[in-house]
Amino acid sequence: MPLHDPDPGDPHLLVGVSLPGDEGALREMAAAFADEFAQMGFDRQRLLALFSNPFHAGAHAVRRLLGEAEIETIVAESLRVYGGRRYAVREATENGDGRKTPGVRRGRRVRTIHEDPADLMNRPA
């Protein structure tokens, strides 16, 4: 089957549909966008830029429909819950006695990835 001539009977053919929604559904969608990106460490400025960027079609459409003031309220709510959490992965380095110590910290909270599961068992409580 040619690329630009899809078979209408193809069950894998992508078909877009629009669903009915009201202002409450739009607000929930905006909150989902804001929550997701706030959990990834976006600050207020980056979240508002996300809603203003036409590249992010869903977030941008919600901003146009709800207005800037409502989006700022939603972003503030998301940051109140998820803001301030920053994660960075750091590699363990080996010190002189053969034990592994954490590497350089970036961010407020740090998750360490252990190469050996035994490291988790031998860690002091």
N, C-alpha and C positions, 0 to 999 in steps of 0.2 A: 504494500500500500504506500503510495507517495506521501511524503511528509505534509504537503500543503493541501491534500485532498483526503481528509479523514473519512473513514467509513462510519456512517451514522449508527450502525449496529454494534460498534466497538464498545464493550463495557468499560474500557479504561479511558474513554474520551472525557476530558474535563469539561464540565458544564457549570457555569456560574449562574446562580439564582439570587434574587434579592428577597429578603425576608422582612415582614412587617415589623416595625419597632416604634417605640415612643421615646420620649425624652429620658425616661428611666433606663431604658435599654442602652441608649447612647452614653449615659452617665456611667453605667456599669462597664461598658466597653472602654471608656476613657480611664476608668479606675484600674481596669485590668492592665492596660498599657503602662500606666504610671507605676503600678505596683511591681510589675515585672522588671522594668528598667531601674526602679529604685532599689530593688533587691540585687541588681547587678552593680550597684555602686554609683549610679548617676546622681548628680546633685541637682539642685533646683534649676540652675541655668541650663544644664544639658537636657533635663526633662522638658522644659519649656521650648527649647530649640527643636526637640524631637517632634513636638506637636505643631511647630511652625514650619517644618520642612516638608514640602510636597512629595519628597521621595518616600516618606512613610505615609502612604495614602490613607490608611485607616485612621491613624492618629490625627493626621491633618484634616480629614473630613469631619471628624468629631469636633475639632477645634472650631472649624467654620460654622458648624451647626449649633454648638453650645455657647460659643463665645469665649473670649480670652479670660474674663473674670471667673467663669465656672471652671475652666481648665486650671487656673491658678489655685482655686480652692481644692480641686481634686489632687493636684500635685502636692500641695501642702499637707493634705491628709495622708497621702502615701509616704511622704518623707517623715511625718510624725511617727508612723509605724515602722517603716523600713530604713529610714535615713540614718546615716552615721555608721553603718556597717560597711566596712571595707575589708576585703579578704585578699590575701596575697599568698601564693605558694612559695615556699622557700625550700631550698635544698639543704639537707643535713650535711655538715662538714665533719670530718674526723679530726679530733684533737689529739694531743700527744699520747694519751693513754689508750687509744684505740676506740674510745666511745664516741658516738656521734652527737654533735651539738647543733642547735639550730643555726641557720645562716642569718643574713642581715634582714631586719624587719622592714617591711614596707606596708604602710597602712596601720590601722588601729588593732585589728585582730588578724591573727596569722594562723593558717592551717599548715601543718607539716605533713608531707607525704613520706611515709616510712618505706624504705626499700625492702626491709626484712620484717615479716609479721612478728618475729621473735622480739623485735624492738618494742613492740606494744606490750608484750608480756613482762619485759624486764624494766619497764619504765617505773620509777617510784610514784606512788600514789599521792 
